[in-house]
Amino acid sequence: MRRVCVYAGSNPGSRPVYAEAAAGLATLLAERGIGLVYGGGNVGLMGVLADTAMAAGGEVIGVMPRALIEREIGHKGITELRVVESMHERKAQMAELSDAFVAVPGGIGTLEELFEIWTWSQLGLHRKGCGLLNVAGYYDGLVEFLDHAVGERFVRPQQRGILAVASDPAELLDRLAAFEPPAVGKWLERPDQT
């Protein structure tokens, strides 16, 4: 993996553990020589990721729509801040730059980005691993729901298997580095096919 896209909130969350985990992930990426691709902000967990990766000597590429430069406060102290015209262009560029995707705790935007990139894998638009950094059980309810969706045959087990879940950043990165996508036929089958 040359670069990992990390989806993160523009808020820090209610507990210090979220920022600590984001910083731990950013440090680990830099130590492993893996570049960080993210939303380009300098606030919330986005800012923690970028600042920590830069301080650790890592490459940091931010991608932000022009309309959000003021609102999310575009980071001026990173390797490169790419300014695009739309959210669609932002997400496409982040995907193109990245070899894997991770969501740290965040809100609606973080979830939307994760689910879109995971959906793109189901559609065969990419064959890259996706992961959840489940800090302090933040994503426990979501993981339980996704497993329920598999049981109800709305999500195929192979598709569910693309989304790695770990509470330890090193474990999550190791799993993403070792990710082997299912065979193309299995990759695109509907959940009701057995």
N, C-alpha and C positions, 0 to 999 in steps of 0.2 A: 504494500500500500504506500503510495506516494503522498496522498492527501486524504483526509477524512473530513466530511462535512458534518458539522455539529449544529443541530437546531437547539436554540436556547432562548429563553425569555428576555424581554427588555426590563423585567422586574427581578429583584433578587430573591423573592420568596420570603416566607415568614421566619425561616430558621437559618442560622449560619451554616449548617451542614450542607445546604445546597450550593452555596458559593465555594465552600471548601472542596466539595466533590468536583465542581467545574474546574477549579484551579488544579486539582489533582490530575484530572484528565488532560488539561492543557499542558501541564508539565511533562506528563508521560508522552504525549505526542511529540513534543520538542525533543525529549531525550531519545526517542526512537527515530528521530529524523523524519517524522511524518508531518506534513504541512496541515494547517488548520484552515478550512473554508467555513465561513459563517456569515451571518446576516449583516455584518458591517457596523453594528452599533457600539457605542462605548459606555452604555448603561446596563444595569442589571447583570444577569448571568452572561450575556453577550460580552459586556465589558470585561468581566472577570476572566473569561476564556481568552480574549485577545490580549489583555495586559499580561496575563501570566505566561502565555505562550511566547510573547515577545521578550519578556524578561528572561525566559529560559533559552533564548536564542533561536526560537522556532520561526518558521515562515507562517505568516497570517495573511490570508486573502479574504477581504470582506466584499460582499455584493449587496448593494442597497439601491432601491428605486429613488430617483431624484425627489419624489414627493415626500419621502420619509427621512431625508437627510436631516431636517430640523427636528422632527418628532422623535426619531430614534437616536438622534445625535450621532451622525457619522463619525467614525473613529479616524482621526488624522495621524495616529502614531503607529500604524500597522505597515506591513510590507507593501500592501497594495489595497486600495479601496476602489472597487469598480462601481461606477454609477450607471445604472440602467434606467430604462423608461417605465417598466411595469413590474408587478409582482410575478407575472408569468415569466418574463425574461430573467428576473432574479433567480427563480427556482430552477429554470432550465440551465442557467450558467453555473449555478452551484452544483448541480448534478453532473454537468459536463466536466467540471474541474476535479471531481471527487471519485475516489475508488471505493468508498463505503460511507455509510450514514449513521449518525448517532443522535438520539434525542436525549438531552438532559432534562431535568424538571423544567416545566414551562406551562404556558397557558394555551389558549385556543390556537394561536399562530403556530406554536411549536407542534401541537398535535396535528394541525392541518398539514404542515410541511411533512411530517413523518408519514402520515397516512397517504398523502399524495405520492411520495417517492416509493412507498411500499406498494401502492396500487400500480405504479409504473412497472414494477417488477412483475406483477401478475399479468400485465398486458404485454410483457416481453420487450419493453422499451429499454431496459437495462438488466444486467445480471450481476448486481452488486449486493453485498450484504447490508442489512439494516439492523440497528440495535437500539435498545433502551438502556440507559444508565439509571437503574432503579434505586435512587438514593433514598435511604431511610424509609423504604417501602412506598415511596411516592406513587409508583405505577402499579402497585399490587392489585388494585381494583380493575385497572385496565387489562392487565395480564389475565386475571380471572375471567373477565368478559370475553377476551379473545379466545381463550381455551373453551369457553362455553359456546362461542360461535363455531368452533371446530366440531364440538360435540353435536351441535344442531345442524351440521353439514352446510353451513353458509361459507365457511372458510376451509379450504383443503389443508390437511396436515403438512404437506410439502410447502405450501405458501406460508403457513404459520411458522414453519421451521426457518424461514428466511429471516424472521425477526428474532435476533438473539437478545436475551435479557440477562443482565448481571448487575450486581450491586458494586462490584469491584472494577475500576476502569481497566486495569491490566488484563483481567480475565475477559472483559468485553472486547478489548482490542485484539487479544490473542484469538478469540473466536471469529472476529471479523477477518483477520489475516488468514485464517485457515478455511474461510468460507468456500464451499464448493456448491455452486448452484445445482438444483436438480436437473436431470436430463430435460431437454427442450420440451418433449412431449408431456412430461409430468409437470413441467413449469407452467404450462398454459391450460391444463385440464380444469374443468369446472369442479366445484366441490361435490356435486351430485354424481360425478363419474367415479366408479370404483374400479 
